[in-house]
Amino acid sequence: MYRGWRDMYVRRPRIKFNGLYIAKTRYLKPGETNLTYVQPVHVVVFYRYLKFYQDFSVLCMTTPDKIDRVVGKFNADNPKVIQGEWSIKGKHVYIHLL
């Protein structure tokens, strides 16, 4: 299994509690055509922010705002932030948002 405590620490999946996890998502959305041969395409970008705590709670926020605008507002008092719970089973992390 593991050759020692260091090997276990390096190879075993774990959650870090000292920062934010950030997922950037981009997709293309077709625009409205105006009887031309060119169809416009919009690039939609949004970010999902996750903050894990040792008591198995998690905060989640989905927004188009970049990190510098979110960091000061990312707390449980913000109505845009969703609270939830997390668990880890094997190599997978499960989040249940309340």
N, CA, C and O atoms as a GROMACS GRO file, in nm:
protein
  392
    1MET      N    1   0.084  -0.118   0.000
    1MET     CA    2   0.000   0.000   0.000
    1MET      C    3   0.089   0.125   0.000
    1MET      O    4   0.124   0.176  -0.107
    2TYR      N    5   0.125   0.176   0.118
    2TYR     CA    6   0.213   0.292   0.127
    2TYR      C    7   0.345   0.249   0.189
    2TYR      O    8   0.348   0.163   0.277
    3ARG      N    9   0.455   0.309   0.143
    3ARG     CA   10   0.587   0.273   0.195
    3ARG      C   11   0.621   0.345   0.324
    3ARG      O   12   0.719   0.309   0.389
    4GLY      N   13   0.545   0.444   0.362
    4GLY     CA   14   0.569   0.520   0.484
    4GLY      C   15   0.476   0.640   0.490
    4GLY      O   16   0.392   0.659   0.401
    5TRP      N   17   0.489   0.721   0.596
    5TRP     CA   18   0.398   0.833   0.614
    5TRP      C   19   0.413   0.937   0.504
    5TRP      O   20   0.314   0.996   0.462
    6ARG      N   21   0.537   0.960   0.456
    6ARG     CA   22   0.557   1.059   0.350
    6ARG      C   23   0.494   1.014   0.219
    6ARG      O   24   0.430   1.093   0.150
    7ASP      N   25   0.511   0.886   0.186
    7ASP     CA   26   0.452   0.831   0.065
    7ASP      C   27   0.299   0.841   0.072
    7ASP      O   28   0.235   0.873  -0.028
    8MET      N   29   0.241   0.813   0.188
    8MET     CA   30   0.097   0.824   0.206
    8MET      C   31   0.053   0.970   0.188
    8MET      O   32  -0.048   0.996   0.122
    9TYR      N   33   0.127   1.063   0.246
    9TYR     CA   34   0.092   1.205   0.238
    9TYR      C   35   0.095   1.255   0.093
    9TYR      O   36   0.011   1.335   0.053
   10VAL      N   37   0.191   1.208   0.015
   10VAL     CA   38   0.205   1.252  -0.124
   10VAL      C   39   0.099   1.188  -0.214
   10VAL      O   40   0.041   1.255  -0.299
   11ARG      N   41   0.073   1.058  -0.196
   11ARG     CA   42  -0.014   0.985  -0.289
   11ARG      C   43  -0.162   0.985  -0.252
   11ARG      O   44  -0.247   0.969  -0.339
   12ARG      N   45  -0.193   1.004  -0.126
   12ARG     CA   46  -0.332   0.994  -0.081
   12ARG      C   47  -0.408   1.124  -0.114
   12ARG      O   48  -0.357   1.232  -0.085
   13PRO      N   49  -0.528   1.116  -0.173
   13PRO     CA   50  -0.604   1.237  -0.203
   13PRO      C   51  -0.646   1.309  -0.075
   13PRO      O   52  -0.679   1.245   0.025
   14ARG      N   53  -0.643   1.442  -0.079
   14ARG     CA   54  -0.682   1.520   0.037
   14ARG      C   55  -0.730   1.658  -0.007
   14ARG      O   56  -0.702   1.703  -0.118
   15ILE      N   57  -0.804   1.720   0.081
   15ILE     CA   58  -0.855   1.855   0.057
   15ILE      C   59  -0.763   1.954   0.128
   15ILE      O   60  -0.719   1.930   0.240
   16LYS      N   61  -0.735   2.065   0.062
   16LYS     CA   62  -0.657   2.172   0.124
   16LYS      C   63  -0.754   2.278   0.176
   16LYS      O   64  -0.849   2.314   0.108
   17PHE      N   65  -0.727   2.328   0.297
   17PHE     CA   66  -0.818   2.420   0.364
   17PHE      C   67  -0.766   2.564   0.367
   17PHE      O   68  -0.829   2.650   0.429
   18ASN      N   69  -0.654   2.592   0.304
   18ASN     CA   70  -0.592   2.724   0.318
   18ASN      C   71  -0.607   2.812   0.194
   18ASN      O   72  -0.519   2.894   0.167
   19GLY      N   73  -0.714   2.796   0.120
   19GLY     CA   74  -0.732   2.881   0.002
   19GLY      C   75  -0.860   2.848  -0.071
   19GLY      O   76  -0.946   2.777  -0.020
   20LEU      N   77  -0.872   2.901  -0.192
   20LEU     CA   78  -0.989   2.878  -0.275
   20LEU      C   79  -0.955   2.785  -0.390
   20LEU      O   80  -0.846   2.793  -0.446
   21TYR      N   81  -1.047   2.696  -0.424
   21TYR     CA   82  -1.039   2.621  -0.548
   21TYR      C   83  -1.116   2.701  -0.652
   21TYR      O   84  -1.228   2.745  -0.625
   22ILE      N   85  -1.057   2.720  -0.770
   22ILE     CA   86  -1.119   2.801  -0.874
   22ILE      C   87  -1.128   2.719  -1.002
   22ILE      O   88  -1.028   2.664  -1.049
   23ALA      N   89  -1.248   2.712  -1.059
   23ALA     CA   90  -1.268   2.645  -1.187
   23ALA      C   91  -1.316   2.749  -1.288
   23ALA      O   92  -1.419   2.813  -1.266
   24LYS      N   93  -1.242   2.766  -1.396
   24LYS     CA   94  -1.280   2.860  -1.502
   24LYS      C   95  -1.347   2.780  -1.613
   24LYS      O   96  -1.292   2.682  -1.662
   25THR      N   97  -1.467   2.824  -1.652
   25THR     CA   98  -1.542   2.754  -1.755
   25THR      C   99  -1.568   2.849  -1.870
   25THR      O  100  -1.609   2.963  -1.851
   26ARG      N  101  -1.544   2.800  -1.991
   26ARG     CA  102  -1.568   2.877  -2.113
   26ARG      C  103  -1.650   2.793  -2.209
   26ARG      O  104  -1.627   2.673  -2.224
   27TYR      N  105  -1.745   2.857  -2.275
   27TYR     CA  106  -1.817   2.788  -2.382
   27TYR      C  107  -1.861   2.890  -2.486
   27TYR      O  108  -1.866   3.010  -2.458
   28LEU      N  109  -1.893   2.841  -2.604
   28LEU     CA  110  -1.936   2.927  -2.715
   28LEU      C  111  -2.087   2.924  -2.725
   28LEU      O  112  -2.150   2.819  -2.716
   29LYS      N  113  -2.145   3.043  -2.744
   29LYS     CA  114  -2.289   3.055  -2.758
   29LYS      C  115  -2.317   3.127  -2.889
   29LYS      O  116  -2.267   3.237  -2.911
   30PRO      N  117  -2.398   3.066  -2.976
   30PRO     CA  118  -2.424   3.131  -3.104
   30PRO      C  119  -2.507   3.258  -3.084
   30PRO      O  120  -2.600   3.262  -3.004
   31GLY      N  121  -2.471   3.361  -3.159
   31GLY     CA  122  -2.542   3.488  -3.153
   31GLY      C  123  -2.654   3.493  -3.255
   31GLY      O  124  -2.675   3.398  -3.331
   32GLU      N  125  -2.724   3.602  -3.256
   32GLU     CA  126  -2.836   3.620  -3.348
   32GLU      C  127  -2.785   3.668  -3.484
   32GLU      O  128  -2.704   3.760  -3.492
   33THR      N  129  -2.832   3.604  -3.589
   33THR     CA  130  -2.792   3.644  -3.724
   33THR      C  131  -2.886   3.753  -3.775
   33THR      O  132  -3.005   3.754  -3.743
   34ASN      N  133  -2.831   3.843  -3.853
   34ASN     CA  134  -2.908   3.954  -3.910
   34ASN      C  135  -2.906   3.947  -4.062
   34ASN      O  136  -2.862   4.041  -4.129
   35LEU      N  137  -2.952   3.835  -4.116
   35LEU     CA  138  -2.958   3.814  -4.261
   35LEU      C  139  -2.824   3.836  -4.329
   35LEU      O  140  -2.818   3.891  -4.439
   36THR      N  141  -2.718   3.793  -4.264
   36THR     CA  142  -2.585   3.802  -4.323
   36THR      C  143  -2.526   3.661  -4.329
   36THR      O  144  -2.584   3.566  -4.276
   37TYR      N  145  -2.413   3.650  -4.394
   37TYR     CA  146  -2.347   3.521  -4.404
   37TYR      C  147  -2.262   3.489  -4.282
   37TYR      O  148  -2.217   3.376  -4.264
   38VAL      N  149  -2.241   3.590  -4.199
   38VAL     CA  150  -2.157   3.571  -4.080
   38VAL      C  151  -2.247   3.553  -3.959
   38VAL      O  152  -2.333   3.637  -3.931
   39GLN      N  153  -2.225   3.445  -3.887
   39GLN     CA  154  -2.302   3.423  -3.764
   39GLN      C  155  -2.212   3.456  -3.645
   39GLN      O  156  -2.109   3.392  -3.626
   40PRO      N  157  -2.250   3.555  -3.564
   40PRO     CA  158  -2.166   3.590  -3.449
   40PRO      C  159  -2.166   3.480  -3.344
   40PRO      O  160  -2.263   3.405  -3.329
   41VAL      N  161  -2.056   3.473  -3.272
   41VAL     CA  162  -2.040   3.375  -3.165
   41VAL      C  163  -1.992   3.449  -3.042
   41VAL      O  164  -1.898   3.528  -3.049
   42HIS      N  165  -2.055   3.424  -2.929
   42HIS     CA  166  -2.017   3.485  -2.802
   42HIS      C  167  -1.938   3.384  -2.719
   42HIS      O  168  -1.977   3.267  -2.710
   43VAL      N  169  -1.830   3.428  -2.661
   43VAL     CA  170  -1.754   3.344  -2.568
   43VAL      C  171  -1.802   3.378  -2.427
   43VAL      O  172  -1.784   3.490  -2.380
   44VAL      N  173  -1.862   3.281  -2.362
   44VAL     CA  174  -1.914   3.299  -2.227
   44VAL      C  175  -1.812   3.242  -2.128
   44VAL      O  176  -1.770   3.127  -2.142
   45VAL      N  177  -1.773   3.322  -2.030
   45VAL     CA  178  -1.675   3.280  -1.930
   45VAL      C  179  -1.734   3.302  -1.792
   45VAL      O  180  -1.787   3.409  -1.762
   46PHE      N  181  -1.725   3.199  -1.707
   46PHE     CA  182  -1.763   3.217  -1.568
   46PHE      C  183  -1.670   3.135  -1.479
   46PHE      O  184  -1.602   3.044  -1.526
   47TYR      N  185  -1.668   3.168  -1.351
   47TYR     CA  186  -1.580   3.104  -1.255
   47TYR      C  187  -1.664   3.040  -1.144
   47TYR      O  188  -1.766   3.095  -1.103
   48ARG      N  189  -1.620   2.926  -1.097
   48ARG     CA  190  -1.681   2.863  -0.980
   48ARG      C  191  -1.575   2.858  -0.871
   48ARG      O  192  -1.467   2.802  -0.890
   49TYR      N  193  -1.607   2.916  -0.757
   49TYR     CA  194  -1.515   2.924  -0.643
   49TYR      C  195  -1.565   2.830  -0.533
   49TYR      O  196  -1.683   2.827  -0.501
   50LEU      N  197  -1.473   2.753  -0.476
   50LEU     CA  198  -1.504   2.662  -0.366
   50LEU      C  199  -1.406   2.684  -0.252
   50LEU      O  200  -1.286   2.697  -0.275
   51LYS      N  201  -1.457   2.688  -0.131
   51LYS     CA  202  -1.374   2.698  -0.010
   51LYS      C  203  -1.417   2.587   0.084
   51LYS      O  204  -1.533   2.581   0.126
   52PHE      N  205  -1.323   2.499   0.119
   52PHE     CA  206  -1.350   2.386   0.206
   52PHE      C  207  -1.305   2.416   0.348
   52PHE      O  208  -1.205   2.485   0.369
   53TYR      N  209  -1.379   2.364   0.445
   53TYR     CA  210  -1.346   2.378   0.586
   53TYR      C  211  -1.333   2.241   0.651
   53TYR      O  212  -1.391   2.144   0.603
   54GLN      N  213  -1.257   2.234   0.760
   54GLN     CA  214  -1.230   2.107   0.826
   54GLN      C  215  -1.354   2.047   0.893
   54GLN      O  216  -1.354   1.927   0.924
   55ASP      N  217  -1.456   2.125   0.916
   55ASP     CA  218  -1.579   2.072   0.977
   55ASP      C  219  -1.674   2.014   0.871
   55ASP      O  220  -1.792   1.994   0.898
   56PHE      N  221  -1.622   1.987   0.752
   56PHE     CA  222  -1.694   1.929   0.639
   56PHE      C  223  -1.799   2.023   0.579
   56PHE      O  224  -1.894   1.977   0.516
   57SER      N  225  -1.783   2.153   0.600
   57SER     CA  226  -1.869   2.249   0.533
   57SER      C  227  -1.793   2.306   0.413
   57SER      O  228  -1.670   2.302   0.408
   58VAL      N  229  -1.867   2.359   0.318
   58VAL     CA  230  -1.808   2.414   0.196
   58VAL      C  231  -1.889   2.536   0.156
   58VAL      O  232  -2.010   2.541   0.176
   59LEU      N  233  -1.822   2.635   0.098
   59LEU     CA  234  -1.887   2.752   0.040
   59LEU      C  235  -1.863   2.748  -0.110
   59LEU      O  236  -1.754   2.714  -0.156
   60CYS      N  237  -1.966   2.783  -0.187
   60CYS     CA  238  -1.958   2.778  -0.333
   60CYS      C  239  -2.018   2.904  -0.391
   60CYS      O  240  -2.120   2.954  -0.343
   61MET      N  241  -1.955   2.956  -0.495
   61MET     CA  242  -2.006   3.075  -0.564
   61MET      C  243  -1.973   3.064  -0.712
   61MET      O  244  -1.860   3.033  -0.749
   62THR      N  245  -2.073   3.089  -0.796
   62THR     CA  246  -2.054   3.091  -0.941
   62THR      C  247  -2.081   3.233  -0.989
   62THR      O  248  -2.187   3.289  -0.965
   63THR      N  249  -1.983   3.290  -1.059
   63THR     CA  250  -1.991   3.430  -1.100
   63THR      C  251  -1.900   3.456  -1.219
   63THR      O  252  -1.804   3.382  -1.240
   64PRO      N  253  -1.929   3.560  -1.298
   64PRO     CA  254  -1.836   3.598  -1.405
   64PRO      C  255  -1.719   3.683  -1.353
   64PRO      O  256  -1.628   3.714  -1.430
   65ASP      N  257  -1.721   3.720  -1.224
   65ASP     CA  258  -1.617   3.806  -1.168
   65ASP      C  259  -1.487   3.730  -1.145
   65ASP      O  260  -1.488   3.614  -1.104
   66LYS      N  261  -1.376   3.798  -1.172
   66LYS     CA  262  -1.244   3.738  -1.150
   66LYS      C  263  -1.209   3.742  -1.002
   66LYS      O  264  -1.278   3.805  -0.922
   67ILE      N  265  -1.100   3.673  -0.967
   67ILE     CA  266  -1.062   3.651  -0.827
   67ILE      C  267  -1.044   3.780  -0.749
   67ILE      O  268  -1.081   3.785  -0.632
   68ASP      N  269  -0.988   3.884  -0.809
   68ASP     CA  270  -0.962   4.007  -0.734
   68ASP      C  271  -1.092   4.076  -0.688
   68ASP      O  272  -1.090   4.150  -0.589
   69ARG      N  273  -1.203   4.053  -0.756
   69ARG     CA  274  -1.331   4.112  -0.717
   69ARG      C  275  -1.409   4.021  -0.622
   69ARG      O  276  -1.501   4.067  -0.555
   70VAL      N  277  -1.373   3.895  -0.614
   70VAL     CA  278  -1.449   3.798  -0.535
   70VAL      C  279  -1.392   3.780  -0.396
   70VAL      O  280  -1.467   3.762  -0.300
   71VAL      N  281  -1.262   3.785  -0.382
   71VAL     CA  282  -1.196   3.746  -0.258
   71VAL      C  283  -1.249   3.820  -0.135
   71VAL      O  284  -1.262   3.757  -0.030
   72GLY      N  285  -1.279   3.946  -0.142
   72GLY     CA  286  -1.330   4.019  -0.027
   72GLY      C  287  -1.475   3.990   0.005
   72GLY      O  288  -1.519   4.012   0.118
   73LYS      N  289  -1.550   3.939  -0.094
   73LYS     CA  290  -1.693   3.912  -0.076
   73LYS      C  291  -1.723   3.765  -0.048
   73LYS      O  292  -1.839   3.728  -0.029
   74PHE      N  293  -1.621   3.682  -0.047
   74PHE     CA  294  -1.644   3.537  -0.038
   74PHE      C  295  -1.652   3.495   0.109
   74PHE      O  296  -1.553   3.457   0.169
   75ASN      N  297  -1.773   3.504   0.164
   75ASN     CA  298  -1.798   3.458   0.300
   75ASN      C  299  -1.943   3.414   0.311
   75ASN      O  300  -2.022   3.437   0.220
   76ALA      N  301  -1.978   3.351   0.422
   76ALA     CA  302  -2.111   3.294   0.438
   76ALA      C  303  -2.220   3.400   0.446
   76ALA      O  304  -2.338   3.368   0.426
   77ASP      N  305  -2.186   3.526   0.475
   77ASP     CA  306  -2.286   3.633   0.485
   77ASP      C  307  -2.332   3.684   0.349
   77ASP      O  308  -2.437   3.748   0.340
   78ASN      N  309  -2.257   3.657   0.245
   78ASN     CA  310  -2.291   3.701   0.110
   78ASN      C  311  -2.406   3.617   0.057
   78ASN      O  312  -2.396   3.494   0.056
   79PRO      N  313  -2.518   3.679   0.012
   79PRO     CA  314  -2.631   3.599  -0.038
   79PRO      C  315  -2.601   3.523  -0.167
   79PRO      O  316  -2.674   3.430  -0.201
   80LYS      N  317  -2.495   3.560  -0.240
   80LYS     CA  318  -2.458   3.487  -0.362
   80LYS      C  319  -2.378   3.361  -0.334
   80LYS      O  320  -2.358   3.278  -0.422
   81VAL      N  321  -2.331   3.346  -0.210
   81VAL     CA  322  -2.250   3.229  -0.172
   81VAL      C  323  -2.343   3.121  -0.118
   81VAL      O  324  -2.423   3.146  -0.028
   82ILE      N  325  -2.331   3.002  -0.174
   82ILE     CA  326  -2.413   2.888  -0.132
   82ILE      C  327  -2.332   2.803  -0.034
   82ILE      O  328  -2.215   2.774  -0.057
   83GLN      N  329  -2.396   2.763   0.074
   83GLN     CA  330  -2.331   2.677   0.173
   83GLN      C  331  -2.367   2.532   0.146
   83GLN      O  332  -2.472   2.501   0.089
   84GLY      N  333  -2.279   2.443   0.188
   84GLY     CA  334  -2.304   2.302   0.169
   84GLY      C  335  -2.214   2.218   0.256
   84GLY      O  336  -2.147   2.268   0.347
   85GLU      N  337  -2.212   2.089   0.226
   85GLU     CA  338  -2.130   1.992   0.298
   85GLU      C  339  -2.050   1.912   0.196
   85GLU      O  340  -2.092   1.895   0.082
   86TRP      N  341  -1.935   1.864   0.238
   86TRP     CA  342  -1.852   1.783   0.150
   86TRP      C  343  -1.813   1.654   0.220
   86TRP      O  344  -1.812   1.645   0.343
   87SER      N  345  -1.781   1.554   0.138
   87SER     CA  346  -1.729   1.427   0.188
   87SER      C  347  -1.631   1.373   0.085
   87SER      O  348  -1.635   1.411  -0.032
   88ILE      N  349  -1.545   1.285   0.129
   88ILE     CA  350  -1.448   1.224   0.039
   88ILE      C  351  -1.459   1.072   0.053
   88ILE      O  352  -1.457   1.018   0.164
   89LYS      N  353  -1.470   1.005  -0.062
   89LYS     CA  354  -1.478   0.859  -0.064
   89LYS      C  355  -1.382   0.811  -0.171
   89LYS      O  356  -1.404   0.832  -0.291
   90GLY      N  357  -1.277   0.746  -0.128
   90GLY     CA  358  -1.175   0.702  -0.222
   90GLY      C  359  -1.105   0.821  -0.284
   90GLY      O  360  -1.046   0.902  -0.213
   91LYS      N  361  -1.111   0.832  -0.416
   91LYS     CA  362  -1.047   0.942  -0.487
   91LYS      C  363  -1.145   1.050  -0.530
   91LYS      O  364  -1.108   1.140  -0.605
   92HIS      N  365  -1.269   1.043  -0.482
   92HIS     CA  366  -1.372   1.137  -0.526
   92HIS      C  367  -1.420   1.225  -0.411
   92HIS      O  368  -1.435   1.178  -0.298
   93VAL      N  369  -1.443   1.352  -0.441
   93VAL     CA  370  -1.498   1.447  -0.345
   93VAL      C  371  -1.642   1.473  -0.385
   93VAL      O  372  -1.670   1.503  -0.501
   94TYR      N  373  -1.732   1.460  -0.289
   94TYR     CA  374  -1.874   1.483  -0.313
   94TYR      C  375  -1.917   1.608  -0.238
   94TYR      O  376  -1.883   1.627  -0.121
   95ILE      N  377  -1.994   1.693  -0.307
   95ILE     CA  378  -2.042   1.818  -0.248
   95ILE      C  379  -2.194   1.817  -0.253
   95ILE      O  380  -2.254   1.791  -0.358
   96HIS      N  381  -2.256   1.845  -0.141
   96HIS     CA  382  -2.402   1.858  -0.133
   96HIS      C  383  -2.432   2.002  -0.093
   96HIS      O  384  -2.408   2.042   0.021
   97LEU      N  385  -2.484   2.080  -0.188
   97LEU     CA  386  -2.514   2.221  -0.160
   97LEU      C  387  -2.654   2.231  -0.102
   97LEU      O  388  -2.748   2.170  -0.152
   98LEU      N  389  -2.665   2.310   0.004
   98LEU     CA  390  -2.793   2.321   0.077
   98LEU      C  391  -2.880   2.431   0.022
   98LEU      O  392  -2.990   2.453   0.072
   0.00000   0.00000   0.00000
